[in-house]
Amino acid sequence: MGRNVEIKARLSEPDWQRARRWAEQNTTEPHQVLHQTDTFFHTSADRLKLRQFADGSAELIGYTRSDQAEPAESGYTRTPIPQPEQFLQAMRSTVGIRGVVGKRRDLFMVGPTRVHLDRVDQLGTFLELEVVLEAEQTFEEGRQVAESLLVQLGIRPEQLVSPAYIDLLEASEHTDATA
């Protein structure tokens, strides 16, 4: 199981552009643009999603993470899915689909950290940091890296967001339905 330290922030368009310029200047590898569709399934605990990419590839991702607006440790397992449409149909008819999140993700590597600049359908623009932990690294080491990057990026505490995109989407749909 992989481990990382995650933190997410909601960004205005000018903040997103500023963060992108910073990431371009500090990346350690060529940046990638990814178009992802995450289909979340009903589970009794944690989160399970099928991530589909624009090239037709897909992976099943199971992960645990507490919802908090500060760096949090996340454990995850990724499994390639060779026939995503058939897999999706089987999951839909057995456990059911919780929701779907579509996004365009600009991915930059800054040292051991995946810097995601996301444009999430129906939600807006976000920054997500994932500090990839080596087996011998502690959460505290990863938290320090994440907090240092937040300072460098100029992210303010009120911009931090605790829920996952699926939770934000469900909350916005609930708000829309009650308005």
N, C-alpha and C positions, 0 to 999 in steps of 0.2 A: 504494500500500500504506500502511495506517495504521500508526502506531507508538505504543506506550505503554510505561510502566514498571509492572510488576506485582509484587505481593507478596501472599501468602496466609497466613492464620493460622487454626488450629483454636481454636474458642472454646467454653468451657463455656456453659451456658444463662445464668447471671448475667452473664458477660462479653458475651455476644451482646446481652442486654437493655441493658446499660450502653452498648455501642457504638451501639445503635439510638437511645437517648436523645441521645447525642452527635451522631449524624448528623442527627437531627431538628432539633437546635438550630443546626447549622452548614450545612445544605443551602442551596444557592443557587437551587434549582428545586423544584417540587412532587415529592415522592417517588413512585415507581411500585412496584407489586407485580407481578412477572412470574412466571408458571408456565412453566418451560422444560423441554423434553426434548431432550437432546443425544445424537445417535446418532453414535458415532465409527466411522470406516472404517479398514480396514487400509491402511497406506501404507508406502512404503519409507523415508520421511523425514518429519520434522515431524508435524503433526497436521491432520486433516481431519474436520469434523463437520457434521452437519445439525442446526441448532437449530430446533425447532418450538415455537411459542407457543400459548397456550390459545385465541387467536382464530382459529387455523387457518393463520396466516402462518408462513413459514419462510425461513431463509437458510442458505446454505452458507458455512462459515467455515474458511479455511485459515490456519494460523498456525505461527510458529516461536517457540520460547522455550526457553531452557535451564532445566533443573530445578535450582534452587538456593534455599536458604532465606534469601534476601536479595533486595532489588529486582533484577529482571531485565528486560532490554529484550525486547519482543515485537513482531514484525511480523505483520500480519494483513490478510486480504482477505475482504470480506463480499459475497456475491452473493445477491440475492433468488431464491427458488425458488417459482414460481407453483403448481406441482403437486407438493407434497412427498411424497405417498404414492406416486405413480408414480416419482418420483425415488428414493425410498427402496428401492422394489422393484428398480429398475435397478441401484442400487449394491449391494444385497444379493446379486444374482445375478452380479455381475461382480467386485467387489473384496472383498466380504464385510464383515460388521459385526464390529467389535472389541468393542463394548459400548455400553450405554445408561446415561446419567446423568440422573436426574430431580431437579429442584430447584424450590424456591420462592425467589425472589430479591427482596429489598427493595433497590431502587436509589435512591441519593441522589447528587446532584451536589454536590460541595464544591469550588468553584473548577473547575480543569481535571480533577478527579479523580472517577472513578466509584467510589463506595463501595458495594460489594455486601455485603449481609448475607444469607448463604445458609443454607437448611435443605436439605441434600442427602440424598436418599433413601439409606438404609442406611449413611450416613457421619456425619451429625450437623450441627453448626452451625459456620459459617466466616465469616470476614471476608476479602474480596478487594479490594485497591485496584488501580485501573488509572488511572495518571496519563497522560492523553492528551497526547502531544507534538505540538507544532506543527512544521512542516518545519524551521524554523531552530533548534529547541531541541535541546540535547544530552541524552544519557542521564544525565549527571551532574546536570543541572538537575532532571530528573524524579526521580532517586534521592533528591535532597535533599527534594523535596516529599513523597515517599512516607515517608521516614524521619521527617520532622517530624510527619506524620499518625499514624504508628505511636506516637510518643511521646504525642501528644495523646489518642489512644485508649487509652493504657495497655497496649499490647501488649508482652508480654515475649518475649525472643529464643527461649525454649523453646516458644513457641506457634507460631512460624513453620513453615510446611510448604513443601517444595519441589515435590512431584509435583502433576500435574494431578488433578482429581477422578477421571478414568477410571483413572489409575494407582493411586490410593488404593483405588478400588473393586476393581480386579483383585487388588491385594495382599491386601485383606480377604477376597475370595473364595478366594484361594489359602490363606490362613491358616485359614479355615473348613474347607476341604477336607482339610487336613492335621491338623486337631485331632481 
